[in-house]
Amino acid sequence: MNTNDGLSYAARVDTSEYDAALDHMAEKVSGVTSQIEQESARIQQLISSSIPEVDLKFLHDDTPTLNAIGEAYAHIARVIRENNEAVVELQDAYRHVTDEANKYANVPGRGEYVCS
């Protein structure tokens, strides 16, 4: 209580509703925390039981096989390149033969050779 020039007064603040609101919020947070923990455990259980474990050991153990596959692809690429070069050579030879044949096209008694 305060006294001021003979006047006495007392101030009191009622915090019961504030306290009740805090208690209510604490209960809600506690309930949400419990739900989060339950869902987290459920998700962890789903992950650990549903996703199969993948064993990649075969990649390490079969390195010679993987190397052989790589070498086979390199060989295939070489063969393709060689075949493409041979096709170009055959096209050049075909053009040469066509040009030679067309030289005789204007000779009397011979027809024109048209080769493409």
C-alpha positions as CSV (number, residue, x, y, z in Angstrom):
1,M,0.0,0.0,0.0
2,N,1.2,3.5,-0.8
3,T,0.5,6.7,1.2
4,N,0.7,10.1,-0.4
5,D,-0.3,13.2,1.6
6,G,-2.7,11.2,3.7
7,L,-4.2,9.4,0.8
8,S,-3.7,5.7,0.9
9,Y,-4.2,3.5,-2.0
10,A,-3.3,-0.1,-3.2
11,A,-3.0,-1.4,-6.7
12,R,-3.5,-5.0,-7.6
13,V,-3.3,-6.6,-11.0
14,D,-5.3,-9.7,-11.7
15,T,-3.1,-12.0,-13.7
16,S,-5.3,-15.1,-13.4
17,E,-6.4,-15.0,-17.0
18,Y,-2.9,-14.3,-18.2
19,D,-1.7,-17.3,-16.1
20,A,-4.5,-19.4,-17.4
21,A,-3.6,-18.5,-21.0
22,L,0.1,-19.4,-20.4
23,D,-0.9,-22.7,-18.9
24,H,-3.1,-23.4,-21.9
25,M,-0.3,-22.5,-24.3
26,A,2.1,-24.8,-22.4
27,E,-0.4,-27.7,-22.6
28,K,-0.8,-27.1,-26.4
29,V,3.0,-27.0,-26.9
30,S,3.4,-30.2,-24.9
31,G,0.7,-31.9,-27.0
32,V,2.3,-30.8,-30.2
33,T,5.7,-31.9,-29.0
34,S,4.3,-35.4,-28.2
35,Q,2.7,-35.6,-31.7
36,I,5.9,-34.5,-33.4
37,E,7.9,-37.2,-31.5
38,Q,5.3,-39.9,-32.5
39,E,5.3,-38.9,-36.1
40,S,9.1,-38.7,-36.2
41,A,9.3,-42.3,-34.8
42,R,6.7,-43.4,-37.3
43,I,8.7,-41.9,-40.2
44,Q,11.9,-43.3,-39.0
45,Q,10.3,-46.8,-38.7
46,L,8.9,-46.4,-42.3
47,I,12.3,-45.4,-43.7
48,S,14.2,-48.2,-41.9
49,S,11.7,-50.9,-42.9
50,S,10.6,-49.8,-46.4
51,I,13.7,-48.7,-48.2
52,P,15.9,-51.7,-49.2
53,E,19.6,-51.6,-48.5
54,V,21.5,-51.4,-51.7
55,D,24.8,-53.3,-51.8
56,L,27.2,-51.7,-54.3
57,K,30.0,-54.1,-53.4
58,F,29.7,-55.7,-56.8
59,L,31.0,-52.6,-58.4
60,H,34.2,-52.8,-56.4
61,D,34.5,-56.6,-56.8
62,D,33.9,-56.5,-60.6
63,T,36.3,-53.8,-61.6
64,P,37.9,-56.1,-64.2
65,T,34.5,-56.7,-65.7
66,L,33.7,-53.0,-65.8
67,N,37.1,-52.4,-67.4
68,A,36.4,-55.0,-70.0
69,I,33.0,-53.3,-70.8
70,G,34.8,-50.0,-71.2
71,E,37.4,-51.7,-73.5
72,A,34.6,-53.3,-75.5
73,Y,32.9,-49.9,-76.0
74,A,36.3,-48.4,-77.1
75,H,36.7,-51.2,-79.6
76,I,33.2,-50.6,-81.0
77,A,34.0,-46.9,-81.4
78,R,37.2,-47.8,-83.3
79,V,35.4,-50.2,-85.6
80,I,32.7,-47.6,-86.3
81,R,35.3,-44.9,-87.1
82,E,37.2,-47.4,-89.4
83,N,33.9,-48.3,-91.2
84,N,33.1,-44.6,-91.7
85,E,36.6,-44.0,-93.1
86,A,36.1,-47.0,-95.4
87,V,32.8,-45.7,-96.7
88,V,34.4,-42.4,-97.6
89,E,37.1,-44.3,-99.5
90,L,34.5,-46.3,-101.3
91,Q,32.5,-43.2,-102.2
92,D,35.7,-41.6,-103.6
93,A,36.5,-44.8,-105.6
94,Y,32.9,-44.9,-107.0
95,R,33.2,-41.2,-108.1
96,H,36.5,-42.0,-109.8
97,V,35.0,-45.0,-111.6
98,T,32.0,-42.9,-112.7
99,D,34.2,-40.1,-114.0
100,E,36.3,-42.7,-116.0
101,A,33.2,-44.3,-117.4
102,N,31.7,-40.9,-118.4
103,K,34.9,-40.2,-120.4
104,Y,33.8,-42.8,-122.9
105,A,30.2,-41.7,-123.0
106,N,30.7,-39.5,-126.1
107,V,32.4,-42.2,-128.1
108,P,30.2,-43.2,-131.0
109,G,28.3,-46.3,-130.3
110,R,28.4,-46.0,-126.5
111,G,25.8,-44.6,-124.2
112,E,26.4,-42.2,-121.4
113,Y,27.1,-43.7,-118.0
114,V,25.3,-41.8,-115.3
115,C,26.4,-42.8,-111.8
116,S,25.7,-40.9,-108.7
